Structure formats: C-alpha cells, structure tokens
Amino acid sequence: MTQPRIWMNGELLDPERAVVSVFDHGMLVGDGVFETVKAAHGEPFALTRHLRRLARSAAGLGLPEPDHDGLAQGTLEVLAAAPKWPLARIRITYTSGPGPLGSDRGDAGPTVSIIAAEQSPLPATADVTVTPWPRNERGALAGLKTTSYAENALALAYARERGGGEAILGNIADNLCEGTGSNVFVVRGGRLVTPPLSAGCLAGVTRELVLEWCGGEEEDVPLEEFARVDEAFLTSTTRDVQPIRAVDGTVLPAAPGPVTAKAMEAFAARAADLMDP
Ligand SMILES: Cc1ncc(COP(=O)(O)O)c(C=O)c1O
C-alpha cells in the first residue's frame, strides 16, 4: 500500500518530498511534541482536545504556540487525501525545527508534519508488564507529550520480551503512573480509580472522556497493589477502553469485569454520538 500524502509546514506533499533536515532538533535531541489522533471513516475524533493538548505540550517546552486552525485544516486535508480506512491513526509532530548539534535551540522556526496511516483494531484485552523504571513525576517533561519517547520505546520492548501488550510504569513515589501509550484505571472495592495527574501521567484525552462519561475518581494507587485489583483497564486514543487480562502473569478476576464492561459500553455510546466531544 502506498503512503498517502503528508502535510508538512502548510503543504500537502508526496511522501518522498516530505523530508526533515538532519539538523532538526526533533531528530537531534527529541525536542518536540506530538499527538496521535484517531479517525473513523475519514473523520477525526476529539481533534479539538488533541490540538489543545498539543498547545499545552508546546507551551511546556517553551515552543511557539502551534497554529490550531492550520493544524485542524491540515488534518482534514491529509484525511481527504487518504483512503477511507475504517480506522486510521493520525500523527501530528511539532518540533523546534533545525538547530545546533547541542541542546541550544535554533531560530529557523518549527517543523510540523501530519501523517495518516491505517490502524488495525487492538486486541480485545491486554496483558501488561510492570517495568523496573519509574516515571519521574517531578521531571521537567512530566505530563507533556514530547517526542523524547525513547524511555517508552525501551519499556514497551521490555514488556514485549515478556509477552506483554503494554508496559506499565510506576513513579518515584512507587505509585501507579501510566502505560507507555495509555492511562490506567483500576477497580478497588467497587470504586473506579485512576492515578491523578500529579502521579506524572499524561492527561490522556480518553482518560478525560472516561472520567466525564463514566465517572471515576483520581487517587494514587500503590504500585504493589496493582496486580491485586478486582478489575483494570487501559485507555488511549487507539484502544478506547481496553480491559487488562493479566498483570505480570497474574490473571485478574475478570476482563472485562462489570465496572469495565459498563465503562466500555458508555464510552462507545457517547463516542458514536460525538466526533469532537
Ligand atoms: C504516555 C502516554 N500516556 C497516556 C496516553 C493516552 O492518551 P490519549 O488517551 O490521549 O491517547 C498516551 C497516548 O498515546 C501516552 O503516550
């Protein structure tokens, strides 16, 4: 399958022309931010929330404010140029642009790209692996969706080697934080709980929608209790609500359990109604 056209710095280009300088600071030091947006049959889901978060991540890195309307338009142009896949993943990447070889930034202006690709549905449940490396909830990048994702790439490879579909990270305080590309909800004593943003997790768009549509409380969960919860699920743009079947090989009582099943149903019903909630 050929790759559809790519939006770069305001222009829709054939893939072979959509190239980034080797001096780009995104490439040299991971100095950039990004979003992954889902599209169903050519229509993006929750694009406004994703673009707002991109702006928050850019502000967190001290980058110029991204052009919200230009990126929304670019996303629609990329989707219009792509096949009408049932499910697609759109990647918006915004870096500080070409810069010096060290950590100082250049002043050439940002590099922005928007790419679409077909997305296969994810498995019905996930087995997860807890990694030995904590997220630093007090770090400068905590809560920002930056292109400095090598830590996540390493954690996911660690999980895959152990048969896991997602890697889970705790934080410095030994509480549950998030997955490499997902947030985590657990059910303890009948209550639906997810770590607060102060735990260092990303403010996931899906997490936010689950809290609004399905309820749930933000509360720290000791990492050591994670494998002993009644139910757990992951949330992310590509997963929606995905039940966790096992934590480090310990199979949870049910996947989905009753609270998870209710959340899945409520999320699917609301998301089918509203493309830009
Ligand atoms: C580290 C991290 N946490 C959580 C999420 C889930 O966020 P969202 O629901 O906005 O996809 C992501 C998304 O890819 C992520 O990269």
The ligand as an SDF file (V2000), in Angstrom:
LIG
                    3D

 16 16  0  0  0  0  0  0  0  0999 V2000
    2.4570    8.2990   27.8140 C   0  0  0  0  0  0  0  0  0  0  0  0
    1.0230    8.2900   27.3970 C   0  0  0  0  0  0  0  0  0  0  0  0
    0.0720    8.1900   28.3510 N   0  0  0  0  0  0  0  0  0  0  0  0
   -1.2390    8.1560   28.0300 C   0  0  0  0  0  0  0  0  0  0  0  0
   -1.6560    8.1920   26.7160 C   0  0  0  0  0  0  0  0  0  0  0  0
   -3.1250    8.1400   26.3860 C   0  0  0  0  0  0  0  0  0  0  0  0
   -3.5770    9.3790   25.9080 O   0  0  0  0  0  0  0  0  0  0  0  0
   -4.7650    9.5350   24.8650 P   0  0  0  0  0  0  0  0  0  0  0  0
   -5.9880    8.9520   25.5180 O   0  0  0  0  0  0  0  0  0  0  0  0
   -4.8820   10.9940   24.6710 O   0  0  0  0  0  0  0  0  0  0  0  0
   -4.3960    8.7910   23.6450 O   0  0  0  0  0  0  0  0  0  0  0  0
   -0.7060    8.3180   25.6960 C   0  0  0  0  0  0  0  0  0  0  0  0
   -1.1440    8.3850   24.3040 C   0  0  0  0  0  0  0  0  0  0  0  0
   -0.5310    7.9650   23.3850 O   0  0  0  0  0  0  0  0  0  0  0  0
    0.6740    8.3750   26.0490 C   0  0  0  0  0  0  0  0  0  0  0  0
    1.6150    8.4820   25.1020 O   0  0  0  0  0  0  0  0  0  0  0  0
  1  2  1  0
  2  3  1  0
  2 15  2  0
  3  4  2  0
  4  5  1  0
  5  6  1  0
  5 12  2  0
  6  7  1  0
  7  8  1  0
  8  9  2  0
  8 10  1  0
  8 11  1  0
 12 13  1  0
 12 15  1  0
 13 14  2  0
 15 16  1  0
M  END
$$$$
